Amino acid sequence: MSCSDEYISHTDTQNLIQISPLTKAKLKKAKYGVYNHSAVELCHWTKKSFSNEGTCYKHKFYGISTHRCMEMTPTAMNCENRCIYCWRPTEFYDTLEMPENLVDEPDMIINNLLEERKKLIVGHYGNAKTDKKKLDESLFPEHYAISLSGEPTMYPKLPNLIKYLKTLKNTKSIFLVTNGQEPEMLQRLIEEDALPTQLYLSTNASNKKMFTMINRPRYRDAWERWQKSLDLLSEINTRTVLRMTMIRNFNDSTNYIDEFTDLMRRGNSNFIEIKSYMHIGMSTHRLENSDMLEMDEVRSYSHLLCKSLATFSIMDESEISRIVVLQNLKRHTERWIKGYEKPITQ
């Protein structure tokens, strides 16, 4: 049996792309909710928030309500890269094709994933430590993080999915994370008035050799594709973030500061998030625990980059997540997402 046979299948009855029964069973065992080619999960911080034991750095940085965040993807097993730091099973991402006539409609994806998410939440009501009010509220998401697994910009109906999310009563924000391999889709989001509240571009390499080594792309022109996406970010009319995952001995050397600085200026994002690689999930089969940076190292690198950029300042940090965020003083936007209350503690 090939990887294709094992991990991706098509149903004759529906003629739609589906995750195979074997992989679906593995994902459900790992506490995912799955619907055809899409998936949802309750992340570590969402579950911690249910018991008032902490919140995600997105709450600290931007005001997002952690317990009302729905992390999902319309492309659970589809991606153009095989990033060494990814904690998902990238070895089984199989296809680069998602024909429009073989994918689910946005409303079907969202409504079915909401039901799957509800099933995951219900189990927490039996825990005496959980805040029942938070659990009740969590059934009605305010924030959608389109970032769980795979590459969401491969989904051909992404503009309509984002527009559908915006029509939902409780929606306050939508974050989209992309690897930059589909600049044409980013252009469509602009042209079809379907931009998310905040757009992230993974920025883990300062040159083509580093890009290939870290991201292990399937496309031959992957570096050029990513640069097109970077240029789009510089002019796009929504909140933007360049997200750096720092990996020891891969991209953390200060020798590359000038190269990264040039890219950051070119992207001209509202924010830059600099985060250490975390030794979790499937990435533990590709990297070592020692490949994580200590928080002091993340801080030191962030200050050096900030000094080189000049137009950025240190905005905040989260020590437990080993991340520092820089804010663009020239292309400035308010850090707090409209519609949320500013966190009480900073």
C-alpha positions as CSV (number, residue, x, y, z in Angstrom):
1,M,0.0,0.0,0.0
2,S,1.4,3.4,-1.0
3,C,1.3,6.5,1.2
4,S,-1.4,7.8,-1.2
5,D,-3.6,4.7,-0.7
6,E,-3.1,4.8,3.1
7,Y,-3.6,8.5,3.8
8,I,-5.7,10.1,1.1
9,S,-8.8,8.5,-0.5
10,H,-11.7,9.5,-2.6
11,T,-15.3,8.2,-2.1
12,D,-17.1,6.9,-5.2
13,T,-20.4,7.8,-3.7
14,Q,-19.6,11.5,-3.0
15,N,-16.7,11.9,-5.3
16,L,-15.1,14.2,-2.7
17,I,-11.6,14.3,-1.2
18,Q,-11.5,12.5,2.1
19,I,-8.9,11.5,4.6
20,S,-8.6,7.7,4.6
21,P,-10.3,5.7,7.3
22,L,-7.0,4.6,8.7
23,T,-5.7,8.1,9.1
24,K,-9.0,9.4,10.3
25,A,-8.9,6.8,13.1
26,K,-5.4,7.9,14.1
27,L,-6.4,11.6,14.1
28,K,-9.5,10.8,16.2
29,K,-7.3,8.9,18.7
30,A,-5.2,12.0,18.9
31,K,-8.4,14.0,19.8
32,Y,-9.0,15.6,16.4
33,G,-12.4,16.1,14.9
34,V,-12.4,15.2,11.2
35,Y,-14.8,15.9,8.4
36,N,-13.7,14.6,4.9
37,H,-10.5,16.7,4.2
38,S,-10.9,19.1,7.1
39,A,-10.1,18.9,10.8
40,V,-10.5,20.7,14.1
41,E,-8.7,20.3,17.5
42,L,-8.8,21.8,21.0
43,C,-5.2,23.0,21.5
44,H,-3.3,22.8,24.7
45,W,-4.0,26.4,25.7
46,T,-7.7,26.1,25.0
47,K,-8.0,23.2,27.4
48,K,-5.8,25.0,30.0
49,S,-8.1,28.0,29.7
50,F,-11.2,25.9,30.5
51,S,-9.7,25.4,34.0
52,N,-8.4,29.0,34.3
53,E,-4.8,27.7,34.2
54,G,-3.5,30.0,31.6
55,T,-4.1,31.4,28.1
56,C,-2.4,31.4,24.7
57,Y,0.1,34.1,23.8
58,K,-2.4,35.3,21.2
59,H,-4.5,36.5,24.2
60,K,-1.6,38.3,25.8
61,F,-0.4,39.9,22.5
62,Y,-3.7,40.7,20.7
63,G,-6.6,40.1,23.1
64,I,-8.0,36.9,21.6
65,S,-10.2,34.9,23.9
66,T,-8.4,31.5,24.2
67,H,-11.4,29.4,25.2
68,R,-13.5,30.8,22.3
69,C,-10.8,30.1,19.7
70,M,-11.5,27.4,17.1
71,E,-8.3,26.0,15.5
72,M,-9.2,24.3,12.3
73,T,-8.1,23.6,8.7
74,P,-9.8,22.8,5.4
75,T,-6.6,20.9,4.3
76,A,-5.8,18.5,7.1
77,M,-3.4,16.3,5.0
78,N,-2.4,18.6,2.2
79,C,0.7,20.7,2.1
80,E,3.4,21.7,-0.4
81,N,6.2,21.6,2.3
82,R,7.7,19.0,4.6
83,C,9.1,21.3,7.3
84,I,11.5,19.7,9.6
85,Y,10.1,21.6,12.6
86,C,6.5,20.8,12.0
87,W,4.9,18.8,14.8
88,R,2.3,17.3,12.3
89,P,2.8,14.1,10.3
90,T,4.2,15.8,7.3
91,E,5.6,12.5,5.9
92,F,2.1,11.6,5.0
93,Y,1.1,14.8,3.3
94,D,0.5,13.4,-0.1
95,T,-1.1,15.5,-2.9
96,L,-0.5,18.9,-4.3
97,E,-3.9,18.9,-6.0
98,M,-7.3,19.9,-4.5
99,P,-9.6,20.2,-7.5
100,E,-12.5,22.6,-6.8
101,N,-15.1,20.0,-7.9
102,L,-13.8,17.5,-5.3
103,V,-13.8,19.7,-2.2
104,D,-16.5,20.5,0.4
105,E,-18.3,23.7,0.4
106,P,-17.3,26.2,3.1
107,D,-20.6,26.1,5.1
108,M,-20.4,22.3,5.2
109,I,-16.9,22.4,6.5
110,I,-17.5,24.9,9.2
111,N,-20.9,23.5,10.4
112,N,-19.5,20.0,10.6
113,L,-16.3,21.0,12.3
114,L,-18.4,23.0,14.8
115,E,-20.2,19.8,15.6
116,E,-16.9,17.9,15.9
117,R,-15.5,20.5,18.2
118,K,-18.6,20.4,20.3
119,K,-18.0,16.6,20.8
120,L,-14.5,17.4,22.0
121,I,-15.7,20.1,24.4
122,V,-18.5,18.1,26.0
123,G,-16.1,15.6,27.5
124,H,-14.6,18.5,29.6
125,Y,-17.9,19.1,31.5
126,G,-17.1,16.1,33.7
127,N,-14.0,17.7,35.0
128,A,-14.6,19.3,38.4
129,K,-11.8,21.8,37.7
130,T,-13.3,23.3,34.6
131,D,-15.1,26.6,34.5
132,K,-18.6,25.7,33.2
133,K,-19.3,29.2,32.1
134,K,-16.2,29.1,29.9
135,L,-17.3,25.7,28.5
136,D,-20.7,27.1,27.6
137,E,-19.1,30.1,25.9
138,S,-16.6,28.0,24.1
139,L,-19.4,26.3,22.1
140,F,-19.8,29.6,20.2
141,P,-16.3,30.5,18.8
142,E,-15.4,34.2,18.5
143,H,-12.0,33.5,16.9
144,Y,-11.1,31.2,14.0
145,A,-7.4,30.1,13.6
146,I,-7.1,28.6,10.1
147,S,-3.8,26.9,10.8
148,L,-4.2,23.5,12.4
149,S,-2.5,21.2,9.9
150,G,-1.6,21.3,6.2
151,E,-1.6,24.5,4.1
152,P,-5.0,26.2,4.1
153,T,-4.3,28.3,0.9
154,M,-4.4,25.1,-1.1
155,Y,-8.2,24.9,-0.4
156,P,-9.6,26.4,-3.7
157,K,-12.7,27.9,-1.9
158,L,-10.8,29.7,0.8
159,P,-12.1,33.2,0.0
160,N,-15.7,31.9,0.4
161,L,-14.8,30.1,3.6
162,I,-13.4,33.3,5.1
163,K,-16.4,35.3,3.9
164,Y,-18.7,32.6,5.4
165,L,-17.0,32.9,8.8
166,K,-17.5,36.6,8.8
167,T,-21.3,36.1,8.5
168,L,-21.5,34.1,11.7
169,K,-23.0,35.9,14.6
170,N,-20.2,35.5,17.1
171,T,-17.2,35.9,14.8
172,K,-14.8,38.7,16.0
173,S,-11.6,37.6,14.3
174,I,-10.0,35.2,11.8
175,F,-6.3,34.4,11.7
176,L,-4.8,32.7,8.6
177,V,-1.3,31.1,8.6
178,T,0.4,30.4,5.3
179,N,3.7,29.0,4.2
180,G,3.6,31.4,1.2
181,Q,3.5,28.7,-1.5
182,E,0.2,29.9,-3.0
183,P,0.7,33.6,-3.8
184,E,-2.2,33.4,-6.3
185,M,-4.6,32.5,-3.5
186,L,-3.4,35.5,-1.5
187,Q,-4.1,37.7,-4.5
188,R,-7.6,36.2,-4.7
189,L,-8.2,37.0,-1.1
190,I,-7.4,40.6,-1.9
191,E,-9.4,40.8,-5.1
192,E,-12.5,38.9,-3.6
193,D,-12.6,41.1,-0.5
194,A,-11.9,38.0,1.7
195,L,-8.9,38.9,3.8
196,P,-8.6,37.5,7.3
197,T,-8.3,39.8,10.3
198,Q,-4.6,38.8,10.6
199,L,-2.4,37.1,8.0
200,Y,0.7,35.2,9.1
201,L,3.5,34.3,6.7
202,S,6.0,31.7,8.0
203,T,9.4,33.2,7.6
204,N,12.0,30.7,8.6
205,A,14.8,31.2,6.1
206,S,16.8,34.2,4.8
207,N,18.1,32.5,1.6
208,K,17.2,29.8,-0.8
209,K,19.6,27.2,0.6
210,M,18.2,27.7,4.1
211,F,14.7,27.7,2.8
212,T,15.2,24.3,1.2
213,M,16.9,22.8,4.2
214,I,14.2,23.9,6.7
215,N,11.0,23.7,4.7
216,R,11.8,20.8,2.3
217,P,9.5,22.1,-0.4
218,R,7.9,20.1,-3.1
219,Y,7.8,22.9,-5.6
220,R,11.0,23.6,-7.5
221,D,10.2,27.3,-7.5
222,A,9.2,27.3,-3.8
223,W,11.6,30.2,-2.8
224,E,10.3,32.4,-5.6
225,R,6.7,31.6,-4.7
226,W,7.4,32.6,-1.1
227,Q,9.0,35.9,-2.1
228,K,5.9,36.7,-4.2
229,S,3.8,36.2,-1.0
230,L,6.2,38.4,1.0
231,D,5.8,41.2,-1.5
232,L,2.0,40.9,-1.3
233,L,2.2,41.2,2.5
234,S,3.9,44.5,2.1
235,E,0.8,46.1,0.5
236,I,-2.1,44.0,1.7
237,N,-4.9,45.8,3.5
238,T,-5.1,43.7,6.7
239,R,-3.0,43.1,9.8
240,T,0.1,41.1,8.9
241,V,2.7,39.1,10.8
242,L,6.0,37.6,9.7
243,R,6.5,34.5,11.9
244,M,10.0,33.1,12.5
245,T,10.5,29.7,14.0
246,M,14.1,29.6,15.3
247,I,16.0,26.3,15.2
248,R,19.4,25.9,16.6
249,N,22.2,25.5,14.0
250,F,19.7,26.0,11.2
251,N,18.6,29.7,11.2
252,D,19.6,31.1,14.6
253,S,23.1,32.4,13.7
254,T,23.6,36.1,13.9
255,N,25.5,35.8,10.6
256,Y,22.1,35.9,8.9
257,I,20.8,38.9,10.7
258,D,21.4,41.2,7.7
259,E,19.6,38.8,5.3
260,F,16.6,38.5,7.6
261,T,16.6,42.3,8.1
262,D,16.3,42.8,4.3
263,L,13.4,40.4,4.1
264,M,11.6,42.0,7.1
265,R,11.9,45.4,5.5
266,R,10.6,44.1,2.3
267,G,7.6,42.4,3.9
268,N,6.9,45.5,6.0
269,S,4.5,43.6,8.3
270,N,2.7,45.1,11.3
271,F,4.3,42.5,13.6
272,I,7.2,40.1,13.7
273,E,6.9,37.0,16.0
274,I,10.2,35.3,16.8
275,K,9.6,31.9,18.4
276,S,11.8,29.0,19.4
277,Y,11.2,25.7,17.8
278,M,9.4,23.4,20.2
279,H,10.4,19.7,20.5
280,I,6.9,18.2,20.3
281,G,4.8,15.9,18.2
282,M,6.3,14.4,15.0
283,S,9.1,16.9,14.9
284,T,10.8,14.8,17.7
285,H,11.7,12.3,14.9
286,R,13.5,14.9,12.9
287,L,15.1,17.2,15.4
288,E,16.6,17.1,18.9
289,N,15.5,18.6,22.2
290,S,18.7,20.7,22.1
291,D,17.5,22.3,18.9
292,M,15.1,24.5,20.9
293,L,16.4,28.0,21.9
294,E,16.2,29.2,25.5
295,M,14.1,32.2,26.1
296,D,17.2,34.4,26.7
297,E,18.5,33.4,23.3
298,V,15.1,34.4,21.7
299,R,15.3,37.7,23.5
300,S,18.8,38.4,22.5
301,Y,18.1,37.6,18.8
302,S,14.9,39.7,18.9
303,H,16.8,42.7,20.2
304,L,19.5,42.4,17.6
305,L,16.9,42.1,14.8
306,C,15.0,45.0,16.3
307,K,18.2,47.1,16.3
308,S,18.9,46.3,12.7
309,L,15.4,47.1,11.6
310,A,15.2,50.4,13.4
311,T,11.5,50.9,12.6
312,F,10.4,48.1,15.0
313,S,10.3,47.9,18.8
314,I,9.8,45.1,21.2
315,M,6.1,44.9,21.9
316,D,5.7,41.9,24.3
317,E,6.9,38.4,25.0
318,S,5.6,35.1,26.4
319,E,8.3,33.1,28.3
320,I,6.4,29.9,28.5
321,S,5.9,29.8,24.7
322,R,9.5,31.2,24.1
323,I,8.3,33.9,21.8
324,V,8.9,37.7,21.4
325,V,6.8,40.0,19.3
326,L,8.0,43.1,17.6
327,Q,5.7,45.9,16.4
328,N,6.2,48.1,13.4
329,L,6.3,51.8,14.4
330,K,6.1,53.0,10.8
331,R,3.3,50.8,9.5
332,H,1.6,50.9,12.9
333,T,-1.6,49.3,13.9
334,E,-3.2,48.9,17.3
335,R,-2.1,45.6,18.9
336,W,-5.6,44.8,20.4
337,I,-8.0,43.2,18.0
338,K,-11.2,45.2,17.7
339,G,-14.1,43.6,19.6
340,Y,-12.0,42.1,22.4
341,E,-11.3,43.5,25.8
342,K,-7.7,44.2,26.6
343,P,-6.3,41.5,29.0
344,I,-6.2,42.6,32.6
345,T,-2.6,41.5,33.1
346,Q,0.2,42.1,30.7
